[in-house]
Amino acid sequence: MTITPEARTRAAWGELPRPKIQLLEWTPVGKGALVGRAKIWLLPGLEISDVAVFEKGGQRWAQFPSEAMRDRDGQPLTDDNGRIRYRTSIRWANRELQDGFSAAVVELVLAAHPSAFVGALP
């Protein structure tokens, strides 16, 4: 039997309220589309450092921490365009949860640092 991600989420969380989120730290970066990195707290007790916050083409989003993929010799793997490939070891069960998390992080950054995105785009 196949269980959809949405069904898995309901089975795991039931009718519990969505986790609350707090911004603990903000570090501006301003490198390409990367605006900065956030440390966040998901209640009831998960702290996540290095959440990347981006802005490009009028869109803003946040992603879990990631690391460059490497070959056997430790060299970064690249895609067909020569860009380094990244992977994350954690992810949300579905796109709806990812989008909600992303929007919440962007909203928290804007609330705490209203000028965080000003000048971030070329």
NORKA-V350724 format. One record per residue. N is the residue number from 1. RES is the residue in three letters. OMEGA is omega in radians with two decimals (NA if undefined). D_FIRST is the distance of its C-alpha to the first C-alpha in Angstrom with 2 decimals. Layout:
[[N RES OMEGA D_FIRST] [N RES OMEGA D_FIRST]]
//
This chain:
[[1 MET 3.10 0.00] [2 THR 3.08 3.81] [3 ILE -3.14 6.55] [4 THR 3.10 9.89] [5 PRO -3.14 12.93] [6 GLU 3.12 14.63] [7 ALA 3.09 12.14] [8 ARG -3.14 12.33] [9 THR 3.11 16.06] [10 ARG -3.14 16.44] [11 ALA -3.11 14.67] [12 ALA -3.02 17.02] [13 TRP -3.11 20.11] [14 GLY -3.13 19.92] [15 GLU 3.12 23.15] [16 LEU 3.07 25.14] [17 PRO 3.11 27.59] [18 ARG 3.14 26.96] [19 PRO 3.06 28.67] [20 LYS -3.05 32.34] [21 ILE 3.10 33.79] [22 GLN 3.04 37.33] [23 LEU -3.14 39.27] [24 LEU -3.12 41.10] [25 GLU 3.05 42.75] [26 TRP 3.11 43.33] [27 THR 3.10 44.78] [28 PRO 3.12 45.92] [29 VAL 3.10 45.48] [30 GLY 3.13 46.32] [31 LYS -3.07 45.33] [32 GLY 3.13 44.03] [33 ALA -3.13 41.20] [34 LEU -3.13 40.71] [35 VAL -3.13 42.54] [36 GLY 3.14 41.99] [37 ARG -3.11 39.84] [38 ALA 2.92 38.84] [39 LYS -3.07 38.12] [40 ILE 3.12 35.93] [41 TRP 3.03 34.93] [42 LEU 3.11 31.66] [43 LEU 0.39 32.21] [44 PRO 3.08 31.68] [45 GLY 3.12 32.69] [46 LEU 3.09 31.36] [47 GLU -3.13 34.10] [48 ILE 3.10 33.36] [49 SER 3.03 36.29] [50 ASP 3.00 36.83] [51 VAL -3.09 34.65] [52 ALA 3.13 35.97] [53 VAL -3.03 37.23] [54 PHE 2.97 38.02] [55 GLU 3.12 39.93] [56 LYS 3.08 40.24] [57 GLY -3.13 40.95] [58 GLY 3.13 41.21] [59 GLN 3.07 37.74] [60 ARG 3.14 37.21] [61 TRP 3.10 34.13] [62 ALA -3.13 33.17] [63 GLN 3.03 30.90] [64 PHE 3.09 29.93] [65 PRO 3.12 32.23] [66 SER 3.12 31.80] [67 GLU 3.12 33.64] [68 ALA 3.04 34.89] [69 MET -3.07 33.02] [70 ARG 3.08 35.44] [71 ASP -3.10 36.10] [72 ARG -3.11 37.26] [73 ASP 3.12 40.75] [74 GLY 3.14 39.75] [75 GLN 3.14 40.49] [76 PRO 3.05 38.40] [77 LEU 3.14 36.06] [78 THR 3.09 36.78] [79 ASP -3.10 35.17] [80 ASP 3.13 36.95] [81 ASN 3.12 39.22] [82 GLY 3.12 40.33] [83 ARG -3.14 38.58] [84 ILE 3.10 37.18] [85 ARG -3.13 33.39] [86 TYR 3.06 31.87] [87 ARG 3.05 28.69] [88 THR -3.12 27.54] [89 SER 3.09 25.83] [90 ILE 3.10 24.39] [91 ARG 3.08 22.68] [92 TRP -3.10 21.27] [93 ALA 3.14 17.59] [94 ASN -3.08 18.59] [95 ARG 3.14 21.76] [96 GLU 3.11 22.82] [97 LEU 3.11 23.17] [98 GLN -3.12 24.97] [99 ASP 3.10 27.29] [100 GLY 3.09 28.10] [101 PHE -3.12 28.93] [102 SER -3.14 31.01] [103 ALA -3.14 32.93] [104 ALA 3.13 33.63] [105 VAL 3.12 35.05] [106 VAL 3.13 37.20] [107 GLU 3.12 38.45] [108 LEU 3.12 39.38] [109 VAL 3.13 41.23] [110 LEU -3.14 43.12] [111 ALA -3.10 44.04] [112 ALA -3.07 45.41] [113 HIS -3.02 46.84] [114 PRO -3.13 47.71] [115 SER -3.06 49.16] [116 ALA -3.08 46.31] [117 PHE -3.13 45.39] [118 VAL 3.13 48.96] [119 GLY -3.12 50.06] [120 ALA 3.12 46.74] [121 LEU 3.12 46.46] [122 PRO NA 49.07]]
//
